[in-house]
Amino acid sequence: MKSRSSCVGLLALVLAGCEGANPSLSEAQSRTLPAAPPMVAAPVPAQSVASSRRTAITTAVERVAPAVVTVQTETVERVPVDFFEYFMGGRSGERRNAGIGSGFVIRADGVVVTNAHVIAGASRVSVAMRDGTRYDAEVVGLDESNDLAVVRIKAKGLPVAPLGRSSDLIVGEWTIAIGNPFGFVLGNNEPSVSVGVVSAVGRNLAGRGEGGGAYIDMIQTDAAINPGNSGGPLVNASGEVIGVNSSIYTPTGGSVGLGFAIPIDRTKRIVEDLLEHGAVRQPWVGIRLQTPQVQSARDVASVGAIVARVVPGSPAERAGIRVGDQVVGAGTRAVRNPFDWEARLLDLRVGETLPITVRRGGRELQVTLQVADAPEVTAEKVTVLRELQLITLTDAIRQERGLASTAGALVYRVSDRIREEIGLQEGDVIAQVGQARITTAAAASSAFERYGARGPIFLVFERNRQYYQTSFSLR
């Protein structure tokens, strides 16, 4: 208590001293004292400002941008010709259209990755480097189902984009989209940069983007992606490519912050196949899921993955999977709906083993299957008209593709000319040529030769479980 009283007394003396001020200083004198100078911030050295402009993003752009290229294409479109205009030197019946997209170099000897829809149907493809140097490009291969393509140019010592991983992406981490939006409207080959974050991973697009691929298990970003950005790299803050910019969702035609990129892990697998085989080896397990009867794509997320068909002789049948089983897991991935199942299939490689968990009768079972080539890949091919590859329809192919025909010749490959002039597409089944019913690819080849020598050929084929007919002449 004594010490507390002393402290209180001392505090009173201090306060009294403050209130009484200096007894020798008059009030008038105190008013004439100069005011304190205003506080002025110390100047920041220009060198510090300059150094603060450099960030992880600028470093990442410097690392990847030199490998980003412009992909130019030319397509030839058939147009109606006025007879008199043609003979007066007018239109020839063809119209040439220019297209443009982006890509990036993955090997110093000229290997470039882009989107399949950027080069699809092109009669000519060229690649322009950042410095304006232009090369004619050869199409190595494309995979339209994944919207990826590889082209090659004759060059060496090119800058290469470092490839990262997409399996460990963090939602919210920085993303950088690099490409050529709107092509040469902007005046040069210097790529444009936009910045955002990983908005989501594993996104499934119910609709379609610019291409015709199935946009499943995609990276979503709000980095601005516009027409012309397609095929360019999506980059992380470390300067590594984590995806291939592929599509946008937009009601306006421009970017609204909903961009989608193909994960780089999947891209690596597909590029390896295209470089080694010129085509992607399609992994096959032989399972068809029930088609969900729902009103919207959002409802698909909760319907489950129920097996509707198991193809005879398929890896799934050999593993013991049955119709009615519910697939709940594939490898390390949970399967909650058909989207999850399709996403898992995109990551498979032919020859690998796949553990699958199915729910049957209230209990879960573990099975393992061996991933195989699709049955049409290993089937014998018959070439017709030098531009048409056919294979004999088998029960496994019929059930895998859900075809109505029990016999016929499946169109495996077709040239652009045959596609345009006859109307046949990959996946069609030729059921009749002239008066001959077709049961094998060899029978179709013989019928084309026999009836083609007489005049127009009458043709019946199946597409999407419906039958169509056409007539054409060989030339």
C-alpha positions in Angstrom: 0.0 0.0 0.0 2.9 2.4 0.8 4.4 2.0 -2.7 1.1 2.5 -4.4 0.5 5.8 -2.5 4.0 7.0 -3.6 3.2 6.2 -7.2 -0.1 8.1 -7.1 1.7 11.1 -5.6 4.4 11.1 -8.2 1.7 10.9 -11.0 0.0 13.9 -9.5 3.2 15.9 -9.5 3.9 15.0 -13.1 0.4 16.0 -14.2 0.6 19.3 -12.2 3.9 20.1 -13.9 2.3 19.5 -17.3 -0.7 21.7 -16.5 1.3 24.5 -15.1 3.8 24.5 -17.9 7.1 26.5 -17.6 6.5 29.3 -15.1 9.2 31.5 -16.9 7.4 31.1 -20.3 4.6 33.5 -20.9 1.5 32.6 -23.0 2.4 35.2 -25.6 5.9 33.7 -26.0 4.5 30.2 -26.3 2.3 31.4 -29.3 5.4 32.8 -31.1 7.3 29.4 -31.2 7.7 28.1 -34.8 5.4 25.3 -35.8 6.8 21.8 -36.2 7.8 21.0 -39.8 5.3 18.7 -41.7 6.2 15.0 -41.8 7.6 14.1 -45.3 8.1 10.5 -46.4 11.6 9.5 -47.1 12.2 9.1 -50.9 12.3 5.5 -52.2 15.3 4.8 -54.3 14.5 4.3 -57.9 16.4 1.0 -57.8 14.0 -0.4 -55.2 10.9 0.5 -57.4 12.5 -1.2 -60.4 13.3 -4.4 -58.5 9.7 -4.6 -57.1 8.3 -4.8 -60.7 9.9 -8.2 -61.1 7.6 -10.9 -59.7 7.2 -14.7 -60.0 4.7 -14.0 -62.8 7.1 -11.9 -64.9 9.8 -14.5 -64.4 7.4 -17.3 -65.5 6.4 -15.4 -68.6 10.1 -14.8 -69.5 10.7 -18.6 -69.2 7.8 -19.8 -71.4 6.9 -17.0 -73.8 9.8 -17.6 -76.2 8.4 -21.1 -76.9 4.9 -19.9 -77.7 4.0 -19.8 -81.4 1.3 -18.7 -83.8 -0.4 -21.6 -85.7 -1.8 -20.5 -89.1 -4.0 -22.7 -91.2 -5.7 -22.6 -94.6 -8.8 -24.6 -95.4 -10.5 -25.1 -98.7 -14.3 -24.8 -98.8 -16.5 -25.8 -101.7 -19.0 -23.1 -102.7 -21.7 -23.0 -105.4 -20.5 -21.7 -108.8 -22.5 -19.8 -111.2 -22.0 -21.4 -114.6 -21.6 -18.2 -116.6 -19.4 -16.6 -114.0 -17.1 -19.6 -114.0 -16.5 -19.3 -117.8 -15.9 -15.6 -117.5 -13.0 -16.2 -115.1 -14.9 -15.9 -111.9 -15.0 -18.2 -108.9 -13.6 -21.7 -109.3 -16.0 -23.4 -106.8 -13.5 -23.2 -104.0 -13.0 -20.7 -101.2 -9.9 -20.5 -99.1 -10.3 -19.6 -95.5 -7.5 -18.6 -93.1 -7.5 -19.7 -89.5 -5.3 -19.0 -86.5 -4.5 -20.4 -83.1 -1.6 -20.8 -80.7 0.8 -23.5 -79.8 4.1 -24.1 -77.9 7.3 -25.9 -78.6 8.0 -29.0 -76.5 11.2 -30.2 -78.3 14.0 -28.1 -79.6 13.9 -30.0 -83.0 10.5 -28.5 -83.9 7.8 -30.4 -82.2 4.8 -28.2 -81.4 1.6 -28.9 -79.4 -1.7 -27.2 -80.3 -5.4 -28.0 -80.3 -6.9 -30.5 -82.8 -9.7 -28.0 -83.6 -7.1 -25.4 -84.6 -5.8 -27.6 -87.5 -8.7 -29.9 -88.2 -9.5 -30.0 -92.0 -6.6 -27.7 -92.8 -5.0 -28.2 -96.2 -1.9 -26.2 -95.1 -0.5 -25.5 -91.6 2.4 -23.1 -90.8 4.0 -21.9 -87.6 5.2 -18.4 -86.8 7.8 -17.9 -84.1 7.9 -14.9 -81.8 10.5 -13.1 -84.0 8.3 -13.5 -87.1 10.1 -16.4 -88.6 7.6 -18.6 -90.4 7.8 -22.4 -91.1 5.6 -24.8 -93.0 4.4 -27.5 -90.6 3.7 -31.2 -91.0 0.8 -32.6 -89.0 2.2 -35.5 -87.0 -1.2 -36.6 -85.7 -4.3 -35.4 -83.8 -6.7 -36.7 -81.3 -10.0 -35.0 -81.7 -11.6 -36.7 -78.7 -9.1 -34.9 -76.5 -8.7 -31.9 -78.7 -5.0 -32.2 -79.0 -2.6 -32.2 -82.0 1.1 -32.3 -82.7 2.8 -30.6 -85.7 6.5 -30.6 -86.6 8.6 -27.9 -88.3 12.1 -28.2 -89.7 14.1 -26.2 -87.2 16.7 -26.8 -84.5 17.7 -25.2 -81.3 14.3 -23.8 -80.6 13.3 -22.5 -77.1 11.3 -25.1 -75.3 8.5 -24.7 -72.8 9.1 -26.5 -69.5 6.4 -29.0 -68.7 5.1 -29.3 -65.2 2.4 -31.5 -63.5 -1.3 -31.1 -63.3 -1.9 -33.8 -60.7 -1.1 -31.6 -57.7 -2.7 -28.3 -58.7 -4.0 -26.1 -55.9 -7.2 -24.3 -56.3 -6.4 -20.6 -56.0 -2.8 -20.7 -57.2 -1.7 -18.4 -59.9 -2.2 -19.3 -63.6 -0.9 -17.5 -66.7 -2.5 -17.9 -70.1 -0.1 -17.2 -73.0 -1.2 -17.1 -76.6 -2.3 -15.0 -79.6 -5.8 -13.8 -79.0 -7.4 -12.5 -82.3 -4.3 -13.4 -84.2 -2.7 -10.7 -86.3 -5.3 -8.1 -85.4 -2.9 -7.1 -82.7 -0.1 -6.4 -85.3 2.7 -8.8 -84.5 3.8 -12.3 -83.3 4.5 -11.2 -79.7 2.2 -13.4 -77.5 -0.3 -11.9 -75.1 -0.3 -12.7 -71.4 -3.3 -12.8 -69.0 -3.2 -13.8 -65.3 -5.7 -15.5 -63.0 -5.9 -18.4 -60.7 -6.9 -22.1 -60.8 -10.6 -21.7 -60.3 -11.3 -25.5 -60.2 -9.9 -28.8 -61.3 -11.7 -31.9 -62.6 -14.3 -29.8 -64.4 -16.7 -31.5 -66.9 -18.3 -29.4 -69.6 -21.7 -30.7 -70.6 -21.7 -28.5 -73.7 -19.0 -28.2 -76.3 -16.2 -25.6 -76.7 -14.6 -24.5 -79.9 -13.7 -28.0 -80.9 -15.7 -31.2 -81.0 -13.9 -32.9 -78.2 -15.3 -34.2 -74.9 -14.2 -31.6 -72.4 -13.9 -33.8 -69.3 -11.7 -33.5 -66.2 -10.5 -30.0 -67.3 -8.6 -27.2 -65.4 -10.8 -24.2 -65.0 -9.2 -20.7 -64.8 -10.3 -17.1 -64.8 -7.2 -16.0 -66.7 -8.7 -14.4 -69.9 -8.8 -16.8 -72.8 -10.1 -15.4 -76.1 -10.4 -16.7 -79.7 -6.8 -17.4 -80.9 -5.6 -18.4 -77.5 -6.6 -22.0 -78.3 -3.6 -24.3 -78.1 -1.4 -22.0 -76.1 0.0 -22.9 -72.7 -1.5 -22.4 -69.3 1.4 -21.8 -66.9 2.0 -21.8 -63.2 4.0 -19.3 -61.1 7.1 -21.5 -61.4 7.1 -21.1 -65.2 5.9 -24.6 -66.0 3.1 -25.6 -68.4 0.3 -27.2 -66.5 -2.3 -27.3 -69.3 -3.3 -26.5 -72.9 -5.8 -23.7 -73.3 -8.7 -25.2 -75.2 -12.1 -23.6 -74.7 -14.1 -20.9 -73.0 -17.7 -20.7 -71.8 -19.1 -17.4 -72.9 -22.5 -15.9 -73.8 -20.8 -13.0 -75.6 -18.1 -14.6 -77.7 -15.3 -13.1 -75.6 -13.7 -14.1 -72.3 -15.9 -13.8 -69.2 -13.5 -15.5 -66.8 -14.5 -19.1 -67.6 -11.6 -20.7 -69.4 -10.7 -24.4 -69.6 -7.4 -26.1 -70.2 -6.5 -29.8 -70.9 -4.3 -31.1 -68.0 -0.7 -31.4 -69.0 -0.4 -35.0 -67.6 -3.0 -36.2 -70.1 -1.4 -34.1 -72.8 2.0 -35.8 -72.3 0.5 -39.2 -72.7 -1.3 -38.3 -75.9 1.7 -36.5 -77.4 3.9 -39.5 -76.8 1.4 -41.7 -78.7 1.1 -39.3 -81.5 4.9 -39.0 -81.9 5.4 -42.8 -81.7 2.4 -44.1 -83.6 0.9 -41.1 -85.4 -2.3 -41.8 -83.6 -3.5 -42.3 -80.1 -3.9 -45.9 -78.9 -7.4 -45.9 -77.6 -7.6 -47.8 -74.2 -10.5 -50.2 -74.0 -12.1 -52.0 -71.0 -15.4 -53.0 -72.5 -17.9 -51.3 -70.2 -20.9 -49.2 -71.2 -22.7 -47.2 -68.5 -26.4 -46.5 -68.3 -27.5 -43.3 -70.0 -28.9 -41.1 -67.2 -32.4 -39.8 -67.7 -32.0 -36.4 -66.2 -33.1 -32.8 -67.0 -29.7 -31.1 -66.7 -26.0 -31.8 -66.7 -25.9 -30.9 -63.0 -28.2 -33.8 -62.2 -25.7 -36.2 -63.8 -23.3 -35.7 -60.9 -25.5 -37.7 -58.5 -26.8 -40.6 -60.7 -23.9 -43.1 -60.1 -22.0 -45.1 -62.7 -24.2 -48.1 -63.4 -23.0 -50.8 -65.9 -25.5 -51.2 -68.7 -23.4 -53.4 -71.0 -20.3 -55.6 -70.7 -18.8 -56.4 -74.1 -18.2 -60.1 -74.7 -14.5 -61.0 -74.6 -13.5 -57.6 -73.2 -11.2 -56.9 -70.3 -14.2 -56.1 -68.1 -15.9 -59.5 -68.8 -12.6 -61.3 -68.1 -12.4 -59.4 -64.8 -15.9 -60.5 -63.7 -17.8 -57.2 -64.0 -21.5 -57.7 -64.6 -24.4 -55.7 -65.9 -26.0 -53.8 -63.0 -22.8 -53.3 -61.1 -22.2 -49.8 -59.8 -18.6 -48.6 -60.4 -17.6 -46.6 -57.3 -13.8 -46.5 -57.8 -11.2 -46.8 -60.5 -7.6 -46.8 -59.4 -7.1 -44.0 -56.9 -10.1 -42.0 -58.2 -13.6 -42.1 -56.7 -16.3 -42.7 -59.3 -19.6 -41.0 -58.5 -21.1 -40.5 -62.0 -20.4 -41.2 -65.7 -18.2 -38.0 -66.0 -15.9 -39.4 -63.3 -15.6 -42.7 -65.2 -14.9 -41.1 -68.6 -12.3 -38.9 -66.9 -10.5 -42.0 -65.6 -10.6 -43.6 -69.0 -8.8 -40.6 -70.5 -5.8 -41.3 -68.2 -5.4 -45.0 -69.1 -2.7 -46.5 -71.2 -3.0 -49.7 -73.2 -1.3 -52.6 -71.3 -1.6 -51.2 -67.8 -3.7 -52.8 -65.0 -6.7 -51.0 -63.5 -8.1 -51.9 -60.1 -11.9 -51.2 -60.1 -14.2 -51.2 -57.1 -17.9 -52.1 -57.8 -20.9 -52.3 -55.6 -23.0 -55.4 -56.1 -25.9 -56.6 -53.9 -25.0 -54.2 -51.1 -21.3 -55.0 -50.8 -18.2 -53.8 -52.5 -16.0 -56.0 -54.6 -12.4 -55.3 -55.9 -11.5 -56.5 -59.4 -8.5 -55.9 -61.6 -8.6 -55.7 -65.4 -5.9 -55.4 -68.1 -6.5 -52.4 -70.4 -6.4 -53.4 -74.0 -6.6 -51.7 -77.4 -10.0 -51.0 -78.8 -11.2 -54.0 -80.9 -11.2 -52.1 -84.2 -7.5 -51.1 -83.7 -6.3 -54.7 -83.9 -8.9 -55.7 -86.6 -7.7 -56.3 -90.1 -8.0 -53.2 -92.3 -9.2 -53.3 -96.0 -8.4 -50.3 -98.1 -11.1 -49.3 -100.7 -10.7 -46.6 -103.4 -7.3 -45.8 -101.8 -9.0 -43.3 -99.5 -11.3 -45.5 -97.4 -10.3 -48.0 -94.7 -12.9 -50.6 -93.6 -13.0 -53.3 -91.0 -15.4 -56.2 -90.6 -18.0 -55.6 -88.0 -17.7 -58.0 -85.1 -19.9 -58.5 -82.1 -17.4 -56.9 -79.8 -17.2 -53.8 -82.0 -21.0 -53.7 -82.4 -21.6 -53.7 -78.7 -18.8 -51.4 -77.8 -20.1 -48.8 -80.2 -23.8 -49.5 -79.6 -24.6 -50.2 -83.3 -27.9 -51.6 -84.6 -26.3 -53.5 -87.5 -25.4 -57.1 -86.8 -23.1 -57.3 -89.9 -21.4 -54.9 -92.2 -18.2 -53.0 -92.8 -17.2 -50.3 -90.3 -15.6 -47.2 -91.8 -12.4 -46.8 -89.8 -10.6 -44.1 -91.8 -11.9 -41.8 -94.6 -10.3 -39.0 -96.6 -11.7 -35.5 -96.7 -12.7 -36.0 -100.4 -14.7 -39.2 -99.7 -16.3 -37.5 -96.7 -17.4 -34.5 -98.8 -18.3 -36.2 -102.0 -19.9 -39.5 -100.7 -20.9 -38.4 -97.2 -19.3 -41.3 -95.3 -17.7 -40.6 -91.9 -15.6 -42.6 -89.4 -17.9 -44.9 -87.5 -20.5 -45.4 -90.2 -21.4 -49.0 -91.1 -21.8 -49.9 -94.7 -24.7 -52.3 -94.9 -25.4 -52.5 -98.6 -23.6 -51.7 -101.9 -25.7 -51.9 -105.0 -27.8 -55.0 -104.5 -25.3 -56.8 -102.4 -25.8 -57.1 -98.6 -22.4 -56.5 -96.9 -21.2 -58.8 -94.2 -17.4 -58.2 -94.3 -14.9 -55.5 -95.3 -13.7 -57.7 -98.1 -17.2 -58.1 -99.5 -17.6 -54.3 -99.4 -14.3 -53.9 -101.4 -15.5 -56.4 -104.0 -18.9 -54.7 -104.3 -17.3 -51.3 -104.9 -15.2 -52.7 -107.7 -18.1 -54.6 -109.3 -20.7 -51.9 -109.2 -18.3 -49.0 -109.8 -17.5 -50.3 -113.2 -21.2 -50.1 -114.3 -22.0 -46.5 -113.2 -23.4 -44.8 -110.1 -23.1 -46.8 -106.9 -26.1 -47.2 -104.6 -25.1 -47.3 -100.9 -26.9 -47.9 -97.6 -25.1 -47.2 -94.3 -25.9 -46.9 -90.6 -25.1 -43.8 -88.6 -26.3 -43.2 -85.0 -28.5 -46.3 -85.2 -30.4 -44.9 -88.3 -30.0 -45.9 -91.9 -29.3 -43.6 -94.8 -28.8 -44.1 -98.5 -26.8 -42.3 -101.2 -25.6 -42.7 -104.8 -22.3 -41.6 -106.2 -20.0 -42.3 -109.1 -16.3 -43.2 -108.9 -13.8 -40.9 -110.5 
